């Protein structure tokens, strides 16, 4: 069984850290969603854990065929999402 985990940086937290090494384009709200969906879909992992997942991102991931997800914990506007193939 293969596992993968990522902290996807919730848009709500962008103003709280030093992201000077990140392309400004990727810091726009929602800019990382499609790339994240493509990454998770391309992984050969059986289980994927994602931290700081906001609802629009979770809904986009649930649209990928063959994935089932469960919100494990929630704080503020984001959650930890566990995805299983």
Secondary structure, DSSP 8 states (H G I E B T S, - for coil): --EEEEE---GGGGGGS--TTS-GGGGSTTTTHHHHHHHHHH---SEEEEEEEEHHHHHHHHTSTT-EEEEEEEETTEEEEEEE-
